[in-house]
Amino acid sequence: MPELYFEDLAPGTVFDLGTTVVDRDEMIAFARRFDPQPFHLDPDAGAASVFGDLAASGWFTAGLWMRAYVDNLLSRSAGLGSPGGDEISWPAPVFAGDELRAAMEVLEARVSRSRPELGLITLRGTMTRVADEVLVYRSRFVGMYGLRRPAPAP
């Protein structure tokens, strides 16, 4: 039974989604499969790159954020998917061993005009490197959520 519904996601609400530490082997395995650029795969190429070290793929970083979102919010909500977003950025590189803090902020909330059983929540996702508080990931997208809690059983 979900704990969080549309009415719990008021604009201005920020959810702390916890922290994760970037695992080097996972980072490289992801790059090998999905983003095989040399600075994501080879330590020497990473050191010679603009990043100065082996850097995580931005898509890997997005995946880390999504995992934190699912584990700490979506899995206990009336979430119904997402039609997409309009922003994703990686303002700073991520490296193996970095501890990242994920958060989700509710920017806007409205009931769908075409599907009035759905609430549409515009969300901002962020990840910040804990050691220096540098923003490493930012996204903006729409989440669909169930409108209301079911009525209690008599």
C-alpha positions, 0 to 999 in steps of 0.5 A: 500500500503506497504511503505517498500520494499526489497530495503529499507532494506540494510545491517546495517540498524537498526529499532527501534521497540519501547517499551512495558511494560510486563503485569503480567496477560498476562505473566502468562496467556501465561505461563498457556497455553503454558509454564506451568513451576512453575517459570512462574506461581507461585510467590513462585516458581519463588522466589525460582528459579534461577531467584529469581522472577516470570519470563516470558517464553522466548516464551512470550518474543519472542511473544512481539518482534514479536508484535513490529516487526509487529506493527512497520515494517511488517504492513507497508512493502512488507513482505511475510513471513519467511522460518525460522531462526537459532538462538533464545536466552534469555540471561537474564530473563524478569519480570512483569513490565519490559519495553523492547525496541525492535529493528531489524537489517538487516544483509544480503540482497539478491535476491532469486535464486529460486524465483527471485521475492523475496528478502531474508533479514537476520534479527537480532531481539533484546529486551533490558530491558530499566532500565539497558540496559540488552539484554533479547532476540536475534534472527536471521532469514530470512524474505521474502520481495517484491522486488520493488515498483510498478511503479507509475500510469500514 
